[in-house]
């Protein structure tokens, strides 16, 4: 083949636009990777210890009260059954936080956004109690974390009680790439820490993101 033609072919190959390589899809985390990415007592600072009781409950039917909210809370069951879970208490107090996490294909993780939206919509309510007991569920914001985040706060107060709120709990659902995590912070008899769920979420999101 003449050298002129060879030179032309070489130039054409050099000048031809290149197709960028497709980024490899992010694989779901293994159970071991998920467990390693969970919040630890040390992440939260002094005074936090493992909770050996390992209670896998969010809000019971009495606290959820309405059928719609009970249904929304029950939709969290797959997360509550996850083997990737951690239970942390404030030392010597009936309060703390627990975290559950799952990982899967993007479409599967995206479907959890509906669960979060329904929870934030159907569980919010004002005082629905008799006598002097006040129960409320309000929307809770933990800031712009992960792909999306939804939260609610349950509060049960007895105005004349010295140790009120009698019970309070934050329920936060967050997606981070190919993972979804559930954080439940609660406390009894005025031991509830209203800032703990947000603090734990700010620790949990980077750990899950870095694991992927």
Secondary structure as UniProt FT lines:
FT   HELIX           3..15
FT   HELIX           31..36
FT   HELIX           41..44
FT   TURN            46..47
FT   STRAND          48..50
FT   TURN            52..53
FT   HELIX           61..64
FT   HELIX           67..74
FT   TURN            75..76
FT   HELIX           77..80
FT   STRAND          85..90
FT   TURN            91..92
FT   STRAND          95..103
FT   HELIX           106..110
FT   HELIX           112..122
FT   TURN            131..132
FT   STRAND          133..139
FT   STRAND          148..158
FT   TURN            159..160
FT   STRAND          167..176
FT   TURN            177..178
FT   STRAND          179..188
FT   TURN            189..190
FT   TURN            194..195
FT   HELIX           196..210
//
